[in-house]
Every structure is written in structure tokens, then in C-alpha cells.
Amino acid sequence: MEYKGAWVPATNTPTLADGVGNNGDVYRASADGSADTGHGSINYFTGDFIIYSGTIWERSPMADGVMSVNGYTGAVTLVTDDIAEDGSP
């Protein structure tokens, strides 16, 4: 695998497209956003990796962060109304 740098999903910058790249190329999403590299739109979150398989670009969720908090994803800010006071979900 070769880390190539930061990538912005919402603008697909730098431009990534299925069928183009070297097997093992890796970028890391620098912001939340959706992108379609050629096989349908996929949601990415800051820190996710996008890795070229030799055929298509595939999302790999970030491994060093929390994926969700209390059912919310992305940059989460909880308020007291988001947390049950009786201990129930």
C-alpha cells in the first residue's frame, strides 16, 4: 500500500476513478462527503481511507476513531436531550 495523501470526497479532489490508479494506492478523506468513483455514490467520513483494489476504489472506515455516538455519525455534539436520564436507550 502506498499512501498518496488527503482526498476530499465531496469534490473528488484529487480526482479518483475506477479503472485508474495503482493497486494499493491509498488516500485519506479530509472531510465528510459523498463521492462516486464509478460504481455508485458512497458516503465517506473524515479519516476514512479509500484504497484502489486494482479495479475499483473501495472505502475502508477509519480504524482510529469512533464511528458513531448515541446513534449519530460524523462530527457529533450531544446535548442533554440526546441522553436518556433513566438509563434506557
C-alpha positions as CSV (number, residue, x, y, z in Angstrom):
1,M,0.0,0.0,0.0
2,E,1.2,3.5,-0.8
3,Y,-0.2,6.5,0.9
4,K,-0.9,9.2,-1.6
5,G,-2.3,12.0,0.6
6,A,-5.5,13.7,1.5
7,W,-8.7,13.4,-0.6
8,V,-11.9,15.5,-0.5
9,P,-14.9,13.2,-1.2
10,A,-17.5,16.0,-1.9
11,T,-15.4,17.4,-4.8
12,N,-13.5,14.2,-5.6
13,T,-10.2,16.1,-5.2
14,P,-7.8,14.8,-6.4
15,T,-10.0,13.0,-9.0
16,L,-10.3,9.3,-8.4
17,A,-12.0,7.0,-10.9
18,D,-12.5,3.2,-11.1
19,G,-10.0,1.7,-13.6
20,V,-7.4,4.4,-12.9
21,G,-4.7,4.0,-10.3
22,N,-2.1,1.6,-9.0
23,N,-3.1,-1.4,-6.9
24,G,-2.7,-0.4,-3.2
25,D,-2.9,3.4,-3.7
26,V,-4.4,4.9,-0.5
27,Y,-5.9,8.3,0.2
28,R,-7.5,9.5,3.5
29,A,-10.7,11.6,3.5
30,S,-10.0,15.1,4.8
31,A,-13.7,15.9,5.2
32,D,-17.1,14.2,5.3
33,G,-18.9,13.9,1.9
34,S,-20.2,11.6,-0.8
35,A,-18.4,10.5,-3.9
36,D,-19.0,8.3,-6.9
37,T,-15.7,6.9,-8.4
38,G,-17.7,4.8,-10.9
39,H,-19.7,2.2,-9.1
40,G,-22.3,4.3,-7.2
41,S,-22.2,7.1,-4.6
42,I,-20.6,6.2,-1.2
43,N,-20.7,8.3,2.0
44,Y,-17.2,9.0,3.5
45,F,-16.4,10.4,6.9
46,T,-13.3,12.3,7.9
47,G,-10.5,9.9,8.4
48,D,-11.9,7.1,6.2
49,F,-9.4,5.5,3.7
50,I,-10.1,5.0,0.0
51,I,-8.0,2.2,-1.4
52,Y,-7.5,1.1,-5.0
53,S,-8.0,-2.6,-5.5
54,G,-6.6,-2.7,-9.0
55,T,-10.1,-2.4,-10.4
56,I,-12.2,-0.1,-8.2
57,W,-11.7,2.4,-5.4
58,E,-13.1,1.0,-2.1
59,R,-13.9,2.6,1.2
60,S,-12.2,1.5,4.4
61,P,-13.7,3.0,7.5
62,M,-11.3,4.8,9.8
63,A,-9.9,2.5,12.4
64,D,-8.6,5.1,14.8
65,G,-11.8,6.9,15.6
66,V,-15.4,6.4,16.8
67,M,-17.8,5.5,14.1
68,S,-20.9,6.7,15.9
69,V,-22.1,8.1,19.2
70,N,-25.6,7.5,20.6
71,G,-26.8,6.7,17.0
72,Y,-25.2,9.8,15.4
73,T,-22.4,9.7,12.9
74,G,-19.9,12.3,11.7
75,A,-18.8,15.2,13.9
76,V,-21.1,14.6,16.9
77,T,-22.2,17.1,19.6
78,L,-24.6,15.7,22.1
79,V,-27.0,17.8,24.2
80,T,-28.8,16.6,27.4
81,D,-31.9,15.8,25.4
82,D,-29.9,13.2,23.4
83,I,-29.3,11.1,26.6
84,A,-32.0,9.2,28.5
85,E,-31.9,10.1,32.2
86,D,-33.4,6.9,33.4
87,G,-30.7,4.7,31.8
88,S,-32.9,3.4,28.9
89,P,-31.8,3.8,25.3
